[in-house]
């Protein structure tokens, strides 16, 4: 009977293991193998170079590490500004306020929109496209003409602008997860705190924050994994530049494939990027385990 139960348990998890192996494990080793060759992606001839592609990434490719810094900067903005806004809005909608169901729907609209649509719309709003810069017009109308700027063309503001647009696009996911987590906290805890004389800030600090730590860690992990891989939004917002002040790792990988036809080097970049994401996720998991 034990053997039968064990086989039944493995039978239930077998589809998930099979899907994970076919679409993740096997492609990972295949891409790693291609990363050991110099290949143009078309010909049948592959030149074995060993770990030279990986050495070039770590020791010579300054553009790759610049793109990693750009992605890290966008991720930092998302982890702080985006998630703080999402948490505060979720906390407000979890309270007894008027039209809270309406706000829940409104706040979840941006994440379900296409990234291409969002990028093109914001490009029209903040960039000088035939003089139709809505943000600059608003600044001029409010009496701040000195703040008018070409936000996406200036290297000093382009990356921050992209990060803020990404936050607008993605805060709804964090809002929804935070709201679900807040609704799992028993209301009796808050009632008991009020009976004991705790004010709103003490209840928030002693009840809400500790109970929400697992949810915060989950949102942080999803934010890092999603933001580090941002691609479509930048292409539609900036115009598909593969290098420069708005380049991110996925764009650099695409540039290696399309620009220089170095598919082997692109595979090495993909493996390096994947290992970085795994390392970040592991560190966050260990931190969350310690905090719990």
Helices and strands as residue ranges (DSSP letters): H 2-20, I 21-25, H 26-34, E 37-38, E 47-48, H 52-59, H 62-77, I 78-82, H 83-94, H 100-107, H 109-112, H 115-126, H 134-141, G 145-147, H 158-183, H 187-195, H 200-203, I 204-208, H 209-228, H 232-238, H 249-258, H 263-291
